[in-house]
């Protein structure tokens, strides 16, 4: 027990040192990315992040050439088309297709400059019950995106990952780790192609489809909230911050990086208290494949991890660029050996009150504790 407490204390000290580094990184300077007159395709574009990216791209780059929403759910595309009508957004396109179908991807990628790969089967318990389907989408789909990109004129691909890909204990996490490895390694098979593949990895997106906060808000109507485990913690990121990460990767990736944000954690029990403090919080136990705490960087990853100021990045063991040039260019700093980024080992916690404020800002502006 003493050894474990000592290790946790050292992790917190190391994390604090890294997160309070004073050097200014290029990642924290004004972003020079210009998507005007460019064509972008988002796989799984009807999801929460896809719609947030769509809003940001149209707001920031009004002269974008094309923005292609690629997904297999026709109903979600129909609804998204109401939100982004072609009369108002003439650059938008909706393509029905599945990342499992390489031929369809190759056709969709024609004349596309940038691909953002957000399509995935994401629910842990559904992946456990339907493992083959999860592999087809998350692993085979990733491979199809890579090869379709290499066979067309795509300049850069950013793939979305998850904290569950770090030291995975469930099938979903294992498939996303495999996907991450595929995208990192894709930089080794591109030959003379100048395309760059990179990955962004982050935690629970606040207010996204299937996430805990809208689930709790809806569930409180039943008079209690189901808590998996009172000690459970999770990383927390807003949709806007997720969009920032993707655009930063498009602008700054050299190829092969896994970008990770510096974000706060929350305790599931605190989320329940923030949403319904007067209701019963009924402990129901963790579901198959769930962790008590999530990780985004393991101690084994620390040997290849660098601090970029606003983000961390895990570099390939053998990058396709000169490491010293990368470090100098981004004013990067190597993290301490054994550094670990874990949602339960941190000094940066959301409080009950801060969670309520974040819900009002990012999920429901009309949210009130007694609003049910």
N, C-alpha and C positions, 0 to 999 in steps of 0.2 A: 504493500500500500504506500509506504514512504517513497519507494522508487517511482511509483506511478505519479504521486503528487509532485515529486521533484521534476519529473519529465514534463508534466503539464505546466508547472511554473516556468520552466526554461522555455517552453514553446511560447508562452504568453510574452515573456521578455523579448524573445527573438522577433516575434510578430510586431511588437510595439516599436522596436528599433527599425524594422524594415518600413513600417507604415508611416513613420515620422521623418523619413529621409527628406532632407531639405533641397536637394538638387532638383532643378526643373528639367523635365524631360520634354523632348520634342512632341511626345504624345499629349502634352498639356498645352501646347501652343495652338494657335488657330489652325484649324483643319483646312488644307488647301484642296481637298477633293472637289472635283467639279464633274457632276454627272449630266450637265447640260449637253445636249446633242449626243448622248450615249444611250444605249439600250441595256436594260437591266431585266433579268428574269428572277423571280422568287419562287422556288418550289415550296409547296405547302403555303402558298401566299394568302390563303383565306383564313389562316390562323391569327391569333392575337398579335404576334410579332409581325407577321406579314402585313396586316392592316396598318400597324403603327409605322412600319417602314414606308408603306405606300403614302400615308399622310405626310411623313417627313420629306420624302423625295419630292412630292409635288409642291410642298410648301417652300422647300429650299432650292429646288432646281426646276423652275417653271418651264424651261425649254428642254426638258428630258425628251429624248427622241421616242423611246418606247419603254413602257413598264409592263412586263408580261407576268400575269398571275397564273401560275401553273399548279393545278391541283386536281384531285379525282372526284371531289364532291360537288356535283352540279348545283345542289341546293344552296350551298355556301357561296358558290360563285354567283348564283342568281341574286342572293341577298347583298353580296358585296358590290355587285353592279348597280344596285339601287343607291348605295352610299357613294359610289364613284361613277356617276353616269358619264358615258362617252361624250355627251354634249359639253360637259364641263371639264372633263379630263380626256381630251382627244388622244393622248398618248397611251392610254391604258388598253391592254388586251387581256382577254381571258381564254386560257387554253385548258381544255379538259385533258388530263393525262395522268399517268401513274409513273413514279420513279422506278417501278419494277420493269417498265417497258423502255428499253434503251433506244429502240428505233424512234419512239415518240419523242424522247428527250432530244435525240440528235436533230430531229426535224425542228423542235421548238427552239433549240439553241442557235439556229441559223441567224447570223447577223446580230447576235447578242454579245455585248462587251463584258458584262459582269453577271455572275450567277451567285445568288444567295440561297444556300440549300437549307431550308427550314423544315422540309417534309420529314416526318418521322412518326412511328407508332410510339406513343409516349407513356401510356398508363402502365405502371409497374405490374399491377395484379393481372391486367389483361394480357400483358406479355408473358407472364408466368403461365397462364392458362393456354395461350396460343403461341407457343415459342416459334414455330416454323414461320408463321405469318410475320412475326416481329423481325426475324432474320431476313426474310424476303424484302421487307421495306427498309430496314435500318442498315443492313450490311450490303445486300445485293443492290439496293437502291443507291447507296453511296458509290459503289463501284460503277454503276451505270452513269451517274452524274460525272464521275471522273473521266470515263472514256468518251462520253458524248462531248465533254468540254475539250478534250485533247483532239478530237476529230473535227472540231469547228474552230471559230476564231475568237473564242472566249479569252479575255485577258486575265481575269482573276476569278477565283471561286472562294467564297467564305462559307464554311460549313458551321452550323450551329450545333453545339454540344451541350452537356449537362454535368452538374456536379456528380451525378450518379455514375458517370463514366470513370470516375476516379476510385481506384480500389473497389471495383463493383462486386456486389454480392447478389445482384438480381440479373435476370436475362436482359432487361432493358438496358441497364448500365453496361453489361458486357457487350451488347451490340453497338452501343454508342462509343465505347472504347475502341472496338474494332473499326468503326467508322472513322474515328479520329486518326487511328493508325494508318488507315487507307489514304486519307487526305494528306497527312504529313508525308507519307511515302510516295505519293503521286508526283511530288517534286523531283523524285529520282528517275522517273520514267518518261519525262516530257521531252527528252532529247534537246533539239534546238528551239523548241517552242518556248516563248517567253512568258507563258502563263504562270501564275502563282497560286498555289493552294494554301489556305490557312484555316484555322479553327478558332472559334470563340466559345469559351466554356463559362457558364454562369449558373447561378442557383435558381430558386423558385422565382418566377416572374409575378410580381404583385398584380393580382386581378386577372391573370390570364385564364383561359378556359381550363376548368378542372382544378384550379389551384385552391388552396385552403381557405383564403379569405372570402371569396364569393360563396364557397361551400358553407362556411360557418354562418354567413349572413342569411342565406336561404334556410339553413337548418334550424336557426333559432326560432322559427315559426312553430316548430314541433315541441318546444318547451325544454329542450336540453341540447348540449353540444357533445358529440362523440370525440373523446380525446384518445389518440392511440397510446401515448405515453407522456406523462407529465414532464419528463426530463428531455423530451425530444426537441431538437433545435434544427433550424434550417437557415441557409443564406437567403437574403432577400434583395431583389433588384427590381427596379421599375421598368416598364416597357420603354420609356424614353432612354434610360441608361443602357438597355439592351440594344436599342437602335444606334446609340452613340458608339457602342463597341463594334458593331458590324461595319459602320461607316469608317471607323478608325482602322479596322483591319483592311478594308478595301484600299485605303489610302497608304497605309504604312507597312503592310506585310512584305517581307522579303522572300517568303516562301518556307512553309514548314512550321510556323509558330502555332502554339496554342495560347491564345490570349485569355487572361483571367482577371476579372475586376476586383478592386478592393471595395468590399461592401460589408454592410452590417449583417448581423445574425439576429434572429428572434427565437424566443422559446414558444413552442406551440401553446403552452398554458397561458402565456401572456397574450397571445392572439385571441384566445377564447375569452380572457378577462376583458380585453379591449372591446370586443364585439358584444358580449352578453355576460357581464359580471354577476348578474343576479340569477342566472339560470344554473341548473345542474351541469357540471362538466363530468360526463360519464366516461370513465376509462374503459375502452373497448379492446385494447391490445393492438400491437402492430400487425400490419398485414404482411402476407408473404413477400419477402424481398426488400422490406423496408429497413433502414438503418435508424438508430437513435440520433446520430450526428452524421452530417455529410462532410465530405472533403472535396477540395478542388486541387490541392497540391499535396502529394504524399512526401514523406521524408526521402524516399528514393528519387522522387522527381527533383529534389532540391539541388542536385548536382548539375542540372541543366536549366535551372530557373533563374530568371533575371528580373529585377525590379525596374520598371520603366516609368515610375512616378505614379501615374494614375492606375496603371495596370501591372500585373505580372505577366511574364511570358515563359512558357516551357519551350526550349529550343530542341531541335533534333539532336541526337547524340553526335551525328556527323552532318552538320548543316551544309547546304550548297552555296554558302557564302563565307567570306572571311569573318570569323567571329570577332576579331579585334575591331574590324570596320563597323560591325553592327553595334558593338558596345559604345564606340566613340560617337557614332551617328545619333544614337538615341540617349546618350548620357546614361547608359544602363549600369546597374550595379548588381553583382551576383548576390543572391540571398545566402544566409549562413548554411553551412552543411547541416543536414538534419532538419531544416525548416519544414514546417507542416502547416497547411492552411485548412483548418477544421472549424466547422460552424459552432462546435462546443468549446473550442479553445480560443478565446478572443476577449478583448476588452471593449469591443465595439458592438454593443447590444442596442436593439430597438427597445424602448420602454413601452408600457401600456399606452401612455399618452402619445408618444411619437407614432405608434402604430395607428392610433385613431386619426392623427393628422395625415398620415400617408394614405389611409383609406379614403379620406375626403379629397385628397389631391389626385390620387391615381385610380381609384376604383369607383367611388360614388360620392359626388360633391354634397349630396343631401343626407349622407349617413349620419345617424344619431344612435346612441346606445339604446335608447328607448323607442327606436323607430320601427317596431314590429308589432 
